[in-house]
Amino acid sequence: MLLREDARTISEAVLKPVETFATEARGHGPYVYEMRKTRGEGKCIFLEGTDCSIYAVRPLVCRFYPFELVTLKDGKPRFFCTGECPGIGKGKRLEREYFENLFKRAYDQLRR
């Protein structure tokens, strides 16, 4: 899922219109686009093997991966960890400051 700003940033980076890599997403507010997937495999079109070809400008939802933001029935947001990421527990440990900055960025983007 993509925010409008994410789509614009990617479009500028790859020098292609948004429609070439995303489709409109209805009913998924605040997200306005959904990333296109490869045929057959259903993977992100920017995934090359195990590497993201737009890593420097990857969308906010990808920056949170493998965490997923879900709104609970009481309206409160909550993060859950997906079990599909093979990198969980590997690599460097991300500190609280990293996530605080990520949350601030998300908050700022969602307020626009």
N, C-alpha and C positions, 0 to 999 in steps of 0.2 A: 504494500500500500504506500502511496506517495502523497505527501502534502504538495500543494501548489508550488511552494518555494523549492522543494526537492526536485520536482519535475523541471522547473526552470533552470536550476543549477546544472542538472545532468544534461539538459538540452544544450546549454552553452558549452559544456565540457566536451561533448561528443560531436558537436556541430550538426545536430540532427533535430528535426521537430519532435516534440513530445509524442505525437501520434505514432512515430516509428518504434517507440519502445514502451509505450503505455496506453492503456485504454481507460475510458472514463469509469469511475467507480461510484455507483449510486447507492445511497443508504449506508455508507461507511464513514460518515463524517467523523472527524474533520478531514479524513483522507478524500482526495478528489480523483486520484488515479490509481490504477493497479498495474504493476509491472507486467509486461508481456513475458510469456514463458516459452521455452523451446518446445518444439513438437516432439511428442513421444515421451521425453523425459520429464517435461513439466518443470524445468529449472529456469531460473532467472536468465534472461538473454545476455546478461553481462558477466555470467559465471563462465570462466574459461578453465576447465579442469576443476581445481579446488581454489582458484584465485579469482578475485573480483576485479574486473578490468576498469571499474570506476571507483575503486576503493577510496580514493582521496575525496570524492564527492558523493559517496554512497548516501542513500536516504536515511533519515532519522530512524525509521523502523529497523534498518539494517545495523545501525550503530548500537541499538539496544540488544540485538540478537546475541545470545539465545534467550533473552528475556522478552516476554510478551506482556503488553499492557492490556489489562482487561478491566472493564467497568462492572463492578458487582451489582447485584439487585438493589442494594441500598444507595447506589450512585457513586460509591467511593471507588477510585481507581486502585488497582492492585497489580503488582508484577508477579508473573509466574515464570518459571524456567522450563523451556521446552526440553524434552529428553532426546531430541534428535541430533543435537550438536555433538560431534565427536571430539571437539576441543575442550569440553567442560573439564576443568581440573588440570588442564595443560597450559603451558605458556606462563607469561608473567601474571602476577596477581594484580588486578585492577583495584586501585584504592578508592576510598569514599569520595575524594575530590573529583575523580573522573566521572562518577555517576552524578554528583551534585551539578557539575558543569553540563552534563548531558540533560538532566532534568530541567535546568535553567533554559537551555537551548530549546527543548521541547515546549516548555511553557511559553517562551517568547514567540515561537513559531505558531503555536495554537491560538494565541491572543490576537494575531493579525487578521 
